[in-house]
Amino acid sequence: MVKKLVWLLLLVLLLPGALAQQLREQIRKYTLENGLRVLMVPDKTAPVIHFNLMFDVGGVDEAPGLGGIAHMVEHMAFKGTPSIGSLDWPREKAALEAIDKARAELDRAIASRASQGEIERLTAAFNQAREEAKKLALPNAIDQLFTNNGEQGLNASTGYDRTDYRVSLPSNRLELYLRVYADVLLNAVFRSFYEEADVVLEERRQRSENDPNGALSEAFLRAAFQVHPYGRPLIGSREEIQGYRVDKAMEFWKTHYHPNRAVLVLVGDVEPERDIQLVRRYMGAVPRGPERPNLNIPAEPPQTAERRTSIEYNAQPSLLIGFHKPTYPNREAYVMDVIDSILTEGRTSRLFRRLVIQEQAALNVSSSSASPGFRYPNLFTISAQPRAPRTTQDLERLIYEELERLKNEPVSPQELQKVRNQTRAAYLRVLQGGPGLAQALAFYELFFGGYQRIFEEEAIYNTITAEEIQQAARKYFTPQNRTVATLISRGGSR
């Protein structure tokens, strides 16, 4: 029995390394003439391919007054092309132009303070133009096309630094995928634009205005980032969304979404040397675009005093604390990842054990070592909700006590080993393939100096010392580097 346990332990220790080496040898990277980077990972487990198409475009790329336009454009990329979704393209094209004209006339009337009657007439004409265009196209054409061909997990997401489109399809639908996305990059049609803007506005209402966590997060980021675009709401303000126009959205699309600013990852039932020919045929036909423009994104000045903000809401009190910190590849960013695990990863983590189990002061507690983005210096955040009758002030006191412990007492070898075990487990989950591996490879290739970096980070975490943890805690967990946001329940409880 002892011998068997020794072999099992050895297997657990060696498995991630063996998987990593096997995966590293399997990955094939190609760069097309138009700059598109393509990564392929053969996995014959099932006749499925997991696709991830990621662009280095996000909320930080938006011009003032166009907050959330990257998220809006992400939605519009699903609307189709002249050949996908249109029932009669020449007529639909004319109908879409009529919408643009009607919207422009309505905007001019509002700006010139035309009579109420004139504005109502132009509003009716605008709405009628939209209805006419709807008759000439299929709604959600790309979604329906992929659904009819066995898709799973069709989705997209926009962050401050990136946008990615992901789907899993039967491997015999590889050519379909490539034809669709090449067509979208070449010929995207932003049909049903104003209907989709209404959808985004409702999304904002639900996630930011009527959701206490969303409202608190917006207030918190606004206080923490007073210059850098990380402080702007990712979805945009209500006024910005209501001001979206097709020409501005299309201009953003044509400025940023090009193959030389993207990575395409295919994980699954692929034959790289064969399938790259299909990729070149379709995605290679998309012309190279301009490189990422110099947007002169302002650096956030060093914070010199604590900042506090609060909102009132008919909800459970809540607390959000953040500390400015560097991002990758700065070694201190990896140290802060380790601190993140020490504080809140699992039931035996320091903050969970102290706040939730021992003191019974919190309903929950969590942390993040890279919020809200990763391209630029970001925040280490801690969030918690008090358990009545305890208050957010009680939670602050307990949290700061634990942060002081990090500064003054070296982390034990046992705690460091636990973090290394957690890192290894997370690493193993990624290496096992599927959509998670596709997204991770795209991330590392696009932002972290190449996909190979994914195989190097476990070694970085394994060399982080207790002394480095103390130094980082002393450097960043200071009152003058702290932003605190509190949700106060209507009625006064904190």
Beta strands, then each sheet from edge to edge (+ up, - down):
strand 1: 28-31
strand 2: 37-42
strand 3: 48-55
strand 4: 152-158
strand 5: 163-170
strand 6: 262-268
strand 7: 307-313
strand 8: 318-325
strand 9: 362-371
strand 10: 378-386
strand 11: 482-489
sheet 1: 1+ 2- 6- 3+ 5- 4+
sheet 2: 7+ 11+ 8- 10+ 9-
end
